[in-house]
Amino acid sequence: DNVALQQSEAVVAVHDSPKPPADRVSLSLSTLRQARLRVVLAAGASKAAIIARIRRGETLLVNQVGDIHWFVDEAAVAEESGQQ
């Protein structure tokens, strides 16, 4: 469980992240939830697997933020539609 997800400060330190960079500063979950507008941009085939998981309703951090406006390209949804 990521301790940073429980913090209420505006920004949080992230350590040992499985995705680069391993150490960084990020907006807290509470800050993201308070945003009036949330936008995710996802492009490229490298995003197809995660976009497919999100569309299947898998519980992921991004699904805990609130309403999001999604902008994805064809390559990012290729896995779902069987395109490559």
C-alpha positions in Angstrom: 0.0 0.0 0.0 1.4 3.4 -0.9 1.6 5.7 2.1 1.5 8.8 -0.2 -2.1 8.0 -1.1 -3.2 8.6 2.5 -1.5 12.1 2.8 -3.6 15.2 2.7 -0.9 17.7 1.7 -1.1 19.3 -1.7 2.0 17.5 -2.9 3.6 14.3 -1.7 7.0 12.6 -2.0 6.9 9.3 -3.9 9.7 6.9 -3.2 10.4 3.5 -4.8 7.8 3.9 -7.5 7.5 0.9 -9.9 7.5 3.4 -12.8 10.3 5.9 -13.5 11.3 8.1 -12.0 11.4 6.0 -8.8 11.6 9.1 -6.6 9.6 12.2 -7.4 7.1 14.8 -6.1 3.5 14.3 -7.1 0.1 15.9 -6.5 -1.7 14.1 -3.7 -4.9 12.1 -4.3 -6.8 14.7 -2.2 -5.5 17.5 -4.4 -6.5 15.7 -7.6 -10.0 15.0 -6.2 -10.4 18.7 -5.5 -9.6 19.8 -9.1 -12.5 21.3 -11.0 -11.3 19.7 -14.2 -9.3 16.5 -14.6 -7.8 15.5 -17.9 -5.8 12.4 -18.9 -3.9 12.3 -22.2 -2.8 8.9 -23.3 -1.0 8.2 -26.6 0.8 5.3 -28.2 0.6 1.6 -28.1 2.5 1.5 -24.8 -0.7 2.8 -23.2 -3.1 0.2 -24.7 -2.9 -2.4 -22.0 -3.6 0.1 -19.2 -6.4 1.7 -21.1 -8.0 -1.7 -21.6 -7.8 -2.4 -17.9 -9.4 1.0 -17.0 -12.2 0.4 -19.5 -12.9 -3.0 -18.0 -13.4 -1.2 -14.7 -10.4 -2.6 -12.9 -9.8 -0.7 -9.7 -6.8 1.5 -10.3 -5.6 4.8 -8.7 -6.8 6.8 -11.7 -10.4 5.4 -11.1 -10.3 6.9 -7.6 -9.8 10.5 -8.6 -13.3 11.3 -9.8 -14.7 12.3 -13.2 -12.0 12.6 -15.8 -12.0 13.8 -19.4 -10.1 11.2 -21.4 -8.2 12.0 -24.6 -6.6 8.9 -26.2 -5.3 8.1 -29.7 -6.1 5.0 -31.8 -2.9 3.3 -30.7 -3.8 3.6 -27.0 -7.1 1.7 -27.6 -5.7 -0.8 -30.1 -5.6 -3.7 -27.7 -9.3 -3.4 -26.9 -10.4 -3.3 -30.4 -8.0 -5.9 -31.7 -6.0 -3.4 -33.8 -2.3 -3.2 -33.8 
